[in-house]
Amino acid sequence: MTVSSFLTLFGVKVPAITSEQMRRVDRIAIEETGPNLYQMMENAGRSLALAVIDQLGDDWRSSPIVVLAGTSGNGGGGICAARHLANRGADVTVVVTDEDRLGTVPAAQLDVYRGTPGRIVAPNSLGRLDPALIVDALIGYSLGGSPRGAAAAMIEWTSDRSTPVVSLDVPSGVDATTGATPGQHVRAEVTLTLALPKTGLDEDAIGELWLADIGIPEIVYRRLGLAVPAMFGSAYRIRLS
């Protein structure tokens, strides 16, 4: 089932968009209006780190966190969140599906993360990890068919555990537009979606749905014919229903 809009806790209607519309939002911002990809990723990563802290509560510094990161922008947001958490004394381990295939900006995020006390391990070391929380930043809205390779193995590892999961943008394996799950998929306790919620998020895998402001200016949405209200107020994350 897909949805055309969500509501904030104050009853403000927020339009939902498809993955293709989100690609256009990213393209217009990066190529024409700003913010650039580094800025958007930083905004997403900071909000994701705060979502993790909220989920873990008072024990967030002593609770092992594993960040599963793909090679695209979604993975970069997860790595950025890992840096913010590690800088604050959290126990963080990053696992990238394939470091050699990281995009330019996610690779830069990983380089900065290496300056923190946080750890990096290979996917084949997942079996030795026992996290209190998993951050799912594997695929995001770019799903094309069933997850494959290391991403599929990481999703299976996550699904075999009772560990709570915070997903970035869309639980991995869930189609952002339709909500379909063509293969293995993550079931999240919390999903932090970015810019605008996606039409396929009305399904059991997402858990609590939050929306993060990544700095997209109004003109970008107007170019897509979308009327987007001023919905964040003084916050950078808001709960949706």
Buried (B, 14 or more C-beta within 10 A) or exposed (E): EBBEEBEBEEEBEBBBBBBEBBEBBBEBBBEEBBBBBBBBBBBBBBBBBBBBBBBBEEEBEEBBBBBBBBBBBBBBBBBBBBBBBBBEEBBBBBBBBBBEEBBEBBBBBBEEBEEBEBBBBEBEEBEEBEBBBBBBBBBBBBBEEEBEEBBBBBBEBBEEEEBBBBBBBBBBBBBBBBBBBBBBBBBBBBBBBBBBBBBBBBBEBBBBBBBBBBBBEEEBBEEBEBEBEEBBEEEBBBBBE
